[in-house]
């Protein structure tokens, strides 16, 4: 599992791994794998908008663990990569032998998120970037406590992929 907060390079790394011939899946862009819910109510967040910090703070991006299990069980290669992040990571982590966390510094992450302006992606506004940057250190520390492998993700995508492959 390759994970990290929004803007760390998960999608880019997934594409690079595929280009190198590895089985790699961007699980966040897999149909039916995720749904956005209101925190607390667990009702689908119908009007969710990544441009609104209050929406980001009051939402849970939940992975359908059963669908993910089926995807993992159907993998064809001995080594496969699954890239994404979810609010229910604790339910997902046991499915994987290794969890790699992409960890750019805050300045690099902010610059990457700025590139999302004009899109619908999280971090497309300054208030959205502030929310993501506010989560970053806490989330990376929590994932480290769970035994994840932390990878410095400040370099080029090729450099980051090389570090990942060295760990695998």
The 8 nearest C-alpha neighbors of each residue, nearest first, counted from 0:
[[1, 98, 81, 80, 82, 99, 95, 97],
 [2, 0, 82, 99, 100, 98, 81, 83],
 [1, 3, 100, 83, 84, 82, 99, 101],
 [4, 2, 101, 100, 7, 84, 5, 102],
 [3, 5, 7, 6, 135, 84, 131, 2],
 [4, 6, 7, 3, 131, 121, 122, 8],
 [5, 7, 8, 112, 111, 108, 4, 9],
 [6, 8, 5, 3, 101, 4, 9, 103],
 [7, 9, 11, 6, 10, 12, 101, 152],
 [8, 10, 12, 11, 82, 7, 13, 2],
 [11, 9, 13, 12, 8, 25, 14, 82],
 [10, 12, 14, 8, 13, 9, 15, 156],
 [13, 11, 15, 9, 14, 10, 8, 156],
 [12, 14, 10, 16, 11, 15, 23, 9],
 [13, 15, 17, 11, 12, 16, 18, 10],
 [16, 14, 18, 12, 17, 13, 11, 19],
 [15, 17, 19, 13, 18, 21, 14, 12],
 [18, 16, 21, 20, 14, 19, 15, 23],
 [17, 19, 15, 20, 16, 14, 21, 13],
 [20, 18, 16, 17, 21, 15, 14, 22],
 [19, 21, 17, 18, 16, 22, 23, 15],
 [22, 20, 17, 16, 19, 23, 79, 18],
 [21, 23, 79, 17, 80, 76, 20, 24],
 [24, 22, 80, 17, 79, 13, 81, 21],
 [25, 23, 81, 26, 82, 80, 13, 22],
 [26, 24, 82, 27, 28, 81, 83, 10],
 [25, 27, 29, 28, 24, 83, 82, 81],
 [28, 26, 25, 83, 29, 33, 32, 84],
 [27, 29, 26, 25, 30, 32, 33, 24],
 [30, 28, 26, 27, 32, 31, 25, 33],
 [31, 29, 32, 28, 33, 27, 26, 34],
 [30, 32, 33, 29, 34, 63, 66, 28],
 [31, 33, 63, 30, 29, 62, 66, 26],
 [34, 32, 62, 61, 31, 63, 27, 60],
 [33, 35, 61, 60, 36, 62, 43, 32],
 [34, 36, 60, 44, 59, 43, 61, 58],
 [37, 35, 43, 44, 59, 42, 41, 58],
 [38, 36, 58, 44, 41, 42, 40, 57],
 [39, 37, 58, 57, 40, 59, 41, 36],
 [38, 40, 41, 37, 42, 57, 36, 58],
 [39, 41, 42, 38, 37, 36, 43, 44],
 [42, 40, 36, 37, 39, 38, 43, 59],
 [43, 41, 40, 36, 37, 44, 38, 39],
 [42, 44, 36, 45, 35, 37, 41, 34],
 [43, 45, 36, 37, 47, 35, 46, 42],
 [44, 46, 43, 47, 35, 36, 42, 37],
 [45, 47, 44, 48, 54, 43, 35, 49],
 [48, 46, 44, 45, 54, 49, 35, 58],
 [47, 49, 50, 51, 54, 46, 55, 119],
 [50, 48, 121, 51, 120, 55, 119, 47],
 [51, 49, 48, 124, 123, 127, 52, 121],
 [52, 50, 54, 49, 53, 48, 55, 127],
 [51, 53, 55, 127, 54, 126, 56, 50],
 [54, 52, 56, 55, 51, 57, 58, 127],
 [55, 53, 57, 51, 52, 56, 58, 47],
 [54, 56, 52, 53, 58, 57, 49, 51],
 [55, 57, 53, 54, 58, 52, 130, 59],
 [58, 56, 54, 38, 55, 37, 53, 59],
 [57, 59, 37, 38, 55, 36, 56, 54],
 [58, 60, 36, 86, 35, 38, 61, 37],
 [61, 59, 35, 86, 85, 34, 36, 58],
 [62, 60, 33, 85, 86, 34, 87, 59],
 [61, 63, 33, 64, 32, 85, 87, 60],
 [62, 64, 32, 66, 65, 33, 67, 61],
 [63, 65, 67, 66, 62, 68, 91, 90],
 [64, 66, 68, 67, 63, 69, 70, 62],
 [67, 65, 69, 68, 64, 63, 70, 32],
 [66, 68, 70, 64, 65, 69, 71, 63],
 [69, 67, 65, 71, 70, 66, 64, 72],
 [70, 68, 72, 66, 67, 71, 73, 65],
 [69, 71, 67, 73, 68, 72, 66, 74],
 [72, 70, 68, 73, 74, 69, 67, 94],
 [71, 73, 69, 70, 74, 68, 67, 75],
 [74, 72, 70, 71, 69, 75, 68, 76],
 [75, 73, 71, 72, 76, 70, 79, 22],
 [74, 76, 73, 77, 22, 79, 78, 72],
 [77, 75, 78, 74, 79, 22, 21, 73],
 [76, 78, 79, 75, 74, 22, 21, 80],
 [79, 77, 76, 80, 22, 21, 167, 75],
 [78, 80, 22, 23, 76, 77, 21, 81],
 [79, 81, 23, 0, 22, 24, 82, 1],
 [82, 80, 0, 24, 23, 25, 1, 26],
 [83, 81, 1, 25, 9, 2, 26, 0],
 [84, 82, 2, 27, 26, 25, 9, 1],
 [83, 85, 2, 3, 4, 88, 86, 82],
 [86, 84, 87, 60, 88, 61, 62, 83],
 [85, 87, 60, 59, 61, 88, 84, 62],
 [88, 86, 85, 89, 90, 61, 62, 91],
 [87, 89, 91, 90, 85, 86, 92, 84],
 [90, 88, 87, 91, 92, 93, 86, 85],
 [91, 89, 88, 87, 92, 93, 64, 94],
 [92, 90, 88, 89, 93, 94, 64, 87],
 [91, 93, 94, 89, 95, 90, 88, 98],
 [94, 92, 95, 91, 90, 89, 96, 88],
 [95, 93, 92, 91, 68, 96, 71, 90],
 [96, 94, 97, 93, 92, 0, 98, 91],
 [95, 97, 98, 94, 93, 0, 92, 167],
 [98, 96, 95, 0, 99, 147, 148, 167],
 [99, 97, 0, 147, 1, 148, 100, 95],
 [98, 100, 148, 1, 147, 149, 0, 2],
 [99, 101, 149, 2, 3, 1, 150, 148],
 [102, 100, 3, 150, 152, 7, 2, 151],
 [101, 103, 151, 152, 150, 100, 149, 104],
 [104, 102, 152, 153, 151, 108, 107, 7],
 [103, 105, 107, 106, 108, 102, 153, 152],
 [106, 104, 108, 107, 109, 103, 132, 135],
 [105, 107, 109, 108, 104, 110, 103, 111],
 [108, 106, 110, 109, 104, 105, 103, 111],
 [107, 109, 105, 111, 110, 106, 103, 6],
 [108, 110, 112, 106, 107, 111, 105, 113],
 [111, 109, 113, 107, 108, 112, 106, 114],
 [112, 110, 108, 114, 113, 109, 6, 107],
 [111, 113, 109, 122, 114, 115, 110, 6],
 [114, 112, 110, 115, 111, 116, 109, 123],
 [115, 113, 112, 111, 116, 110, 123, 117],
 [116, 114, 123, 113, 112, 118, 117, 120],
 [117, 115, 123, 118, 114, 113, 124, 122],
 [116, 118, 115, 123, 119, 114, 124, 120],
 [119, 117, 115, 116, 120, 123, 121, 114],
 [118, 120, 49, 123, 121, 117, 50, 115],
 [121, 119, 118, 123, 49, 122, 115, 50],
 [120, 122, 49, 123, 127, 119, 5, 50],
 [121, 123, 128, 127, 112, 124, 120, 115],
 [122, 124, 116, 115, 121, 120, 50, 118],
 [125, 123, 127, 122, 126, 50, 128, 116],
 [124, 126, 128, 127, 129, 122, 123, 113],
 [125, 127, 129, 124, 128, 52, 130, 51],
 [128, 126, 122, 52, 124, 130, 129, 125],
 [129, 127, 122, 125, 131, 130, 126, 132],
 [128, 130, 126, 132, 127, 131, 133, 125],
 [131, 129, 133, 127, 128, 132, 134, 126],
 [132, 130, 128, 134, 133, 129, 135, 127],
 [131, 133, 129, 135, 134, 130, 128, 105],
 [134, 132, 130, 131, 135, 129, 136, 137],
 [133, 135, 131, 132, 137, 138, 136, 130],
 [134, 136, 132, 138, 137, 133, 139, 131],
 [137, 135, 139, 138, 134, 140, 133, 132],
 [138, 136, 140, 139, 135, 134, 141, 133],
 [137, 139, 141, 135, 140, 136, 134, 142],
 [140, 138, 142, 136, 141, 137, 143, 135],
 [139, 141, 143, 137, 138, 142, 136, 144],
 [142, 140, 138, 144, 143, 139, 137, 145],
 [141, 143, 145, 139, 144, 140, 147, 138],
 [142, 144, 147, 140, 146, 145, 141, 139],
 [145, 143, 141, 142, 146, 140, 147, 139],
 [144, 146, 142, 143, 147, 141, 140, 92],
 [147, 145, 143, 144, 148, 142, 98, 97],
 [148, 146, 98, 143, 99, 142, 145, 149],
 [147, 149, 99, 100, 98, 150, 146, 143],
 [148, 150, 100, 99, 147, 101, 102, 151],
 [151, 149, 101, 102, 152, 100, 148, 99],
 [150, 152, 102, 103, 153, 101, 149, 159],
 [151, 153, 103, 102, 101, 154, 159, 150],
 [154, 152, 103, 151, 107, 104, 155, 102],
 [155, 153, 152, 158, 159, 156, 151, 157],
 [154, 156, 158, 157, 159, 153, 152, 160],
 [155, 157, 159, 158, 160, 12, 154, 11],
 [158, 156, 160, 155, 159, 161, 15, 154],
 [159, 157, 161, 155, 156, 160, 154, 162],
 [158, 160, 156, 162, 161, 157, 152, 154],
 [159, 161, 163, 157, 162, 158, 156, 164],
 [160, 162, 158, 164, 159, 163, 157, 165],
 [163, 161, 165, 159, 160, 164, 158, 166],
 [162, 164, 160, 166, 165, 161, 159, 167],
 [163, 165, 167, 161, 166, 162, 160, 159],
 [164, 166, 162, 163, 167, 161, 160, 159],
 [167, 165, 163, 164, 162, 148, 161, 99],
 [166, 164, 165, 163, 97, 78, 162, 99]]
